Amino acid sequence: MKRLLLFMIGNLLFGCQQEKVTKPEMLNPKATFVVNLDSLLFEAEAREWQAWVSTAVQVIYPEVTQHEQQLSISINPKNGVIEGSAYLTLQAGEDQFVYPIYLRNPKETRNLVDLRSPKTVNTDSSMIQQQILYSYDHSGNLSVLEEGVYFKENSIGLNPKTGTFKGITASRQSSFYVDPGTVTEIPLSISIDDYASTVTFKAGPLVDQYKNEVADGTLVLFLFEKDNYQKRIEAVVKDGYSILTSPYSEVENGKIKVRIAHIYSQTLTIQKL
């Protein structure tokens, strides 16, 4: 009799420990959860509930509040979340219940990115530039530019005017540069200073096919020939010109021409009129 009584008491205690928890019923019409704004509401038994949200990149522990038979779940991160599908797990004792949800951040100002390629365009080459546009929020989520469109690619024809320019976002990523191309012709003139006994050679104005001044620092070769002796002096372009001064006696009755890349000037004879 005593053994039977102990057996019945043990079964009663075991049955109490294994009492099943009823699955909480979600009261929200949609499982989309806007952090810092929405709460997920459940009709649930009064128990010690724990909750966590599992995303593709992190686990988030929300605030859990229960009032009588209503359970409230809130997520209030300071820096937002990575948007997308997630799973909310509710646990009471050893019982767990999993709910698929979709996390979103509140609507906010988005950052538009304007990427350009190539960053530097030379007027000798194609003046077509590729542009890629996309936007993101402060948490790093891509934002829709148009319905169903997250990236846009455009081909942009550039003006051949040289300079540094900003794209539509006025950011470093969107800035681009148009550099001058190769000189199309080399005007060359000679000026003799009788008092100083010097001669000055002036190449310029030096412009590309779109009348942009050739870039400062462009290599210029002054090529001299006298009595079957050839001499080459290197100079550079500055503000659209390249100027070289030489003692007159060293080049008198010689010939000179100027070369930039594959372009040559006319050949002039160095002599007084």
Secondary structure by P-SEA (a helix, b strand, c coil): caaaaaaaaaaaaaaaaacccccccccccccccccccbbbbbbccccbbbbbbbccccccccbbbbcccbbbbbbbccccccccbbbbbbbcccbbbbbbbbbbccccbbbbbbbbcccccccccccbbbbbbbbbcccbbbbbccccccbbbbbbbbcccbbbbbccccccccbbbbbbccccbbbbbbbbbccccbbbbbccccccccccccccccbbbbbbbcccbbbbbbbbbcccbbbbbccccccccbbbbbbcccccccccccccc
